[in-house]
Amino acid sequence: MRVVLALASILLLAACASQSAPPEKVAVASAARHVPQCYSGDHGRFFNVEETTTISGVAVTCKPTSDGKAASWMGSKH
């Protein structure tokens, strides 16, 4: 009885292990999703870089940070 349970467990683990996704597909999918954006609570959505809007009555533009990994709101320059 123990032998049957042990073999069934081994077969189940082997079947599950062979169904994992290839690592390169996961890495490409996560890299493609990350695009710097700015969030506006007034509008309840994200804005892409270089989009302009008004937040609390102030004209702002979504600008990328110096490292290019994120973005933040910048006020209009006079």
C-alpha positions as CSV (number, residue, x, y, z in Angstrom):
1,M,0.0,0.0,0.0
2,R,2.8,2.4,0.9
3,V,4.6,1.6,-2.3
4,V,1.5,2.5,-4.4
5,L,1.2,5.8,-2.6
6,A,4.9,6.6,-3.0
7,L,4.8,5.8,-6.7
8,A,1.6,7.8,-7.2
9,S,3.2,10.8,-5.5
10,I,6.4,10.6,-7.6
11,L,4.4,10.4,-10.8
12,L,2.3,13.4,-9.8
13,L,5.3,15.5,-9.0
14,A,7.0,14.5,-12.2
15,A,3.9,15.4,-14.2
16,C,3.6,18.8,-12.5
17,A,7.3,19.6,-12.9
18,S,7.3,19.0,-16.7
19,Q,4.5,21.6,-17.2
20,S,6.3,24.7,-16.0
21,A,6.7,27.7,-18.4
22,P,10.1,28.3,-20.0
23,P,12.0,31.1,-18.1
24,E,12.7,33.3,-21.2
25,K,9.0,33.7,-21.9
26,V,8.3,34.9,-18.3
27,A,11.2,37.4,-18.4
28,V,10.1,38.8,-21.8
29,A,6.6,39.3,-20.6
30,S,7.6,41.1,-17.4
31,A,10.0,43.4,-19.3
32,A,7.4,44.3,-21.9
33,R,4.9,45.3,-19.2
34,H,7.2,47.9,-17.5
35,V,6.7,51.3,-19.1
36,P,7.2,54.5,-17.0
37,Q,3.9,56.1,-16.3
38,C,2.4,58.7,-13.9
39,Y,-0.7,58.0,-11.8
40,S,-3.4,60.7,-11.3
41,G,-5.8,60.2,-8.4
42,D,-8.0,63.0,-9.7
43,H,-8.5,61.1,-13.0
44,G,-8.1,57.6,-11.5
45,R,-5.8,56.3,-14.2
46,F,-2.2,56.2,-15.4
47,F,-0.8,58.6,-17.9
48,N,2.1,57.9,-20.4
49,V,5.3,59.9,-20.5
50,E,4.9,63.3,-22.1
51,E,1.1,63.4,-21.6
52,T,-0.2,66.7,-20.2
53,T,-3.2,67.1,-17.9
54,T,-4.5,69.3,-15.1
55,I,-4.3,68.0,-11.5
56,S,-6.0,70.1,-8.8
57,G,-6.0,73.1,-11.1
58,V,-2.3,72.9,-12.0
59,A,-1.1,72.1,-15.5
60,V,1.4,69.2,-15.3
61,T,3.3,66.9,-17.6
62,C,4.4,63.3,-17.0
63,K,8.2,63.3,-17.3
64,P,10.6,60.4,-17.1
65,T,13.2,60.3,-14.2
66,S,16.9,60.6,-15.0
67,D,17.4,56.8,-14.9
68,G,14.4,56.1,-17.2
69,K,12.9,53.5,-14.9
70,A,10.0,55.7,-13.6
71,A,8.2,58.9,-14.2
72,S,6.8,61.8,-12.1
73,W,4.6,64.8,-12.6
74,M,6.4,68.1,-13.4
75,G,4.7,71.5,-13.4
76,S,4.8,73.6,-16.6
77,K,7.7,76.0,-16.9
78,H,7.0,79.7,-17.4
